[in-house]
Amino acid sequence: MLILTRKTNQSIMIGDQIEIVVVEVRGDQVKLGIKAPKNISVHRSEVYKEIQEQNKKASKSLKLENIKQIENLFHKKNQ
């Protein structure tokens, strides 16, 4: 883990496209601004974990017959 010290209005870059800015520090809370391309999803970690869990549940609920139906639709469209 990289640990950096930043003050209000200072930022860090992740690659060439993601910038994290310290917007405000108040007590034990830090308000961050994140500038990233629209094609990159940005979520709080607890929200991200919930999305991942829901995706796992959804993928387990797919039945083989449903997958076959989807596969047939793709084959018909490509013919």
N, C-alpha and C positions, 0 to 999 in steps of 0.2 A: 504494500500500500504506500502510495506517495502521500506525504503530509506536507501541506503548504500553509504559510501564514499570509493572509490577505487582509486588507482594510476595505472599508466601504468604498465603492466605485472602482475597486481593482478587480481584475479578472484573471482567469486561466484559460488556456486554449487546449482543446482535445483534438488533435489532428488539425486540419485546415478549416474545418467547417463548424465546430462546436465551441462556443464560448460560454463560460460560466462566470457571471458577474455577481459580486457581493453587493446587494442592493441596500441592506440595512442590518445592523447588529443591535439587538435590544435584549439586555439581560443574557439569558442562556439560549436565545433564539437567533438564528441567522436567516435572513431572507435572501434567497438566491434568484437570479434571473438567468434563464438558459436560452441562448440563441443557437438554433439548430435548423438545418433544412427541414422542410415539411415532410419529407419522406422518412425522417428519423423520428420514431415515437419516443416521447419523453414522459415517464410516469414516476410517481413516488414509488419507492420499493414495495410498500405493502399493496399498492394497487397492481403493480406489475406481477407480484406473486399470485394475487387473486385471478388475474387474467390467465396466467399460466395454468393454474389449477382448473379453471373453467374450460380451457382448451383441452386439457387432458381428459376431463370428464366427457366432453363432447366427442372426442375422438374414440373413446371407449364405447360410446353408445352407437357408433356406426355399425350397422350389421353388414355382413358380407353381401347379402342380397341388394342392399342399397348401393354399395360400391359397384356391383355388377351393373345395376341400372344406370348409374352415372357413366360408367365405362361405355356402355352401349350407346348412350346419347352422344358421347364424343366421337365414337366410330361412325355413327350415322351422319353427324355434322361434317366430318372430314371426307365423306364419300361423294 
